[in-house]
Amino acid sequence: MTAVMALASVGLMNAQTTQRQIVEDGGTGPFKSEVVGDASCPKFTIYRPQNLKKVVKKNGALPVIVYANGACYNNNVEMRLLLSEVASYGYVIAAIGPYDEDDVMEQWRDVLRANYPKTKGEVIMANGEKILPYTEEDLKALQEETEKRIEEMNKKIENGEEIPTPHFIETYPEMLLEALDWLTEQNVAPGSEYYHCLDIRHVAAMGQSCGGAQVLGIAYDTRITTCVMLNSGIGDMSMMGSTQETLKTIHTPMFYMIGGPDDIAYENAQMDYEYLGDKIPVVMLNSKDGHNGTYYEKHGGNYAKAVVKWLEWQLKGKKKQSALFLNDKYLKKTFPEWQVVRKNF
C-alpha cells in the first residue's frame, strides 16, 4: 500500500502544461523555444525548447537554469526575450513568477523612458519602436501623480487601513531552490514531460539586479554549477538577506554582466570582484548599456549572446565559447566597446 501511495503521489506532481506561447519565432538557437505555464508549479514560468522529448533524444539531457527577476518581482515578462533566446540553445529555465502573457514592449516602454541610457544613443526596442526620454512636462506630471498616490496611501495608514504588499514583489531567494527541487523531481518521475530530460548535474543560477542578490542567497547549494549576475552586485549592501559575507559561500565560477559606470550596480559589482578573492574564477564584462542592458532588444540583444556563450562553456563544456571571456583580441573584435576583467582561471 505504501508503494501504491508513493506512485500516486508522484503522479499528482507530474508536470501539467496548461499554457504555452512562442516568443520571437522561438529564438535564434538550434532548438526553437517556447514559454510554458505548468499547473504543477504555478509560482514559476518555464522556458524550454519545443518538442522537448525529440530534442533530448537526439542531443541528450539539457542543463537547467533557475532565474530571479530584476527588482525581485514576481513577474519575468521583462526578461522574456533573453530567456526565450537562451532556451533556444538547449536549456530548460525555471523563472520566478507565474505564467503571464503581458506585452514585453509595454513592460519596457516606461522603464526605458524614465531611465534613459544616455551613453547608448538611440534606444530601439525589439518591435522597432524608438524610445525617447521623458520631457520636463512628462516628469512633472509623473511627480504630481506620485505625490498624489503617496498622499492617498498616507491617509489610509492614518485611518488604520492595512496596506498589502504588492503581489509582484512577494519573492524570496529560496524560490530558486524550490524551482530546482521541482525540476529534479520531474526528471525522475515516470510520465512527467521532463522524465530523464534534464541534466541536473549542470545548473546555473541567474538573476538580474535585485534578482542577483537572490542568486547569491542560494549560491551555497552544491547543486549550483555557475552563477550569472546581470546588472547586479551586493558590495557593502544588504539585500534579500545577502551581504558581503554571503560571497564567502560561493563555490562556482561567476559571470558578471554589467552596464558600465552608469549602471547602478556598477560599484557593487566592482566590490564583489575584489571580495571574491583569489580562488573563485570570476569574469566581469562591462558595456555602455546602463542598468537596463539590452533585454528589450531583439532576442535579448548582445547580453543574451554573452549569456549563451558563458552557459555553453560552463554547462556544456564547449571551450571555444570561452574566447569571449578569456581572449582580449576576440572580445575587442566581437564587442569593441566592452571592457573585461577576469581572475583565477
Secondary structure, DSSP 8 states (H G I E B T S, - for coil): -HHHHHHHHHHHHS--EEEEE-SGGG-SSSS-EEEEEETT-TTEEEEEESSHHHHHHHH--EEEEEEE-GGG-S--GGGHHHHHHHHTTT-EEEEES------HHHHHHHHHHHT--GGG--EE-TTS-EE----HHHHHHHHHHHHHHHHHHHHHHHTT------GGG---TTHHHHHHHHHHHHHTSTT-TTTTTEEEEEEEEEEETHHHHHHHHHTT-TT--EEEEES---TT--BTTB-GGGGGG--S-EEEEE--TTSTTHHHHHHHHHHTTTTS-EEEEE-SSGGGTTTTSGGGHHHHHHHHHHHHHHTT--GGGGHHHH-HHHHHHHSTT-EEEEE--
